[in-house]
Amino acid sequence: MRHRFHLSERQRKVRSRICALVHDQPLIRGTLTVLRNRCGNPNCKCARGEKHESLYLVQSRQGRRHARCIPKELRPEVSAWVAGHQKVEELLEEISQDYWGQLDNPQRKRQPR
C-alpha cells in the first residue's frame, strides 16, 4: 500500500476532497438541459406555441447521445449528482495539471511510484 506522505499538502487536500465527494454522495455524468416540446393535444397551450418545458439529463456513451427526462420531484437531487460529478472532474484536473507541471520542469523532484 502506498502512503500519501510523498504528496504535497495541496495534493493531499485535493485527493481527500475527491474521496469525500465519492464516498458521501451519488454521482452521475451528464449535462442537464431544458427541452421544449409539444404534447400533440390540439386543445393544449403548446398547440398555440407555448411549449412544455422538461428537464433532461443528457450524456454521450460510445458516441451516441442518451437522454432521460427528470421528474420535477427529482430535479434538485439529480442536479446535486451532476454537480458532484463535475466537482470530482475539476479536482482530478487539478491533480493532472500538477503532473503536467512536473513534466515541464524536469529538475523538479518526481514522486515515487
C-alpha angles and dihedrals in degrees: 000000000000120000122220095224091102091061124090117253089250092054092047090053093048092048091048090052090051092050092049093050093047093046100042106046145023115262130204130182115225148081126267112228132178113225125190116214143169118237096209097241106132091210095051125105089244090066086063093051103272099117124201115254119222130177115230132189107220128191137163119233123179091344094308127108118236124189135185127192110234116218115234093247092056098045098096092045096047090045089056091049091052092045090050092052091048091051091052089051091051092051092048088051089055090055091046091052090052090057091045086055090054090054090051092052109046092180091063115102111264119225112244121245 
